[in-house]
Structure formats: structure tokens, C-alpha cells
Amino acid sequence: MEQREELETTREGTIGSLEQAKGTVEETTPRTEQVATETAARTRESSAALGQAASERLQETSRTLSAQMGLAKERAEHGMKNVREETERAVRRNPGPSLVAAAVLGFLAGSLIWR
């Protein structure tokens, strides 16, 4: 009989502990759901903000690269213009040697083409 009472006491204690645990779970579940919902909303907002920042940064980089490409093209064109102008000045200052150089280059070009 004593074992039976001991088992009954243990069973009642276990049932009481389980009911208490169930109550705790039932009490905390709504708050847990609320926290999860709020966290998801904040995460979506943060992701949207990061996406927007990345997009703006990419656009800024694109504009910078376009400007640099335009500048490089302008410098290349300006450089070619300078080479042409320098060549014209050299020919005007030294017409005789320039004619000889042109004749030699013409002869070499003709020889290469003729082959």
C-alpha cells in the first residue's frame, strides 16, 4: 500500500509539473509569436533599406565610371590632335628632311605592298 501511495504522489506531482509547464507554454506562445512577427517586419525593412543603399551606390559608381570614360576618350582625342599638330610643326620647321623622310617611308611602304 505504501508503494501505491508513493506512486500516486509521484504521479500527482508529475501531472502538476506537466500542467504548470503547459500553462507556461500557453502564456508565452502569444508573446513569442508577436516577437517573431516584429522581428520579421524589422528584417524586411532592413533588407529593403540595404537593397536601396546598394542600388544607390551602384548608380553612383555607374555615373562615376561614365564620367571617367568620357574624360579618357577626350584625353585620347586630345592626344591624337597633339601628335598631328606636333608633326605639322616639325614638317614646317624642317621641310627638306621631312620630304626625304616621306620619300623613304613611301619607298618602304611601296616595297612591302609590292611583295
HUZIQUI-V21960 format. One line per field, one symbol per residue. phi: phi as a letter, one per 30 degrees, with the letter a starting at -180 (. if undefined). Layout:
phi: ???
//
This chain:
phi: .dddddddddddddddddddddddddddeedddddddddddddddddddddddddddddddddddddddddddddddddddddddddddddddbddddddddddddddddddddd
//
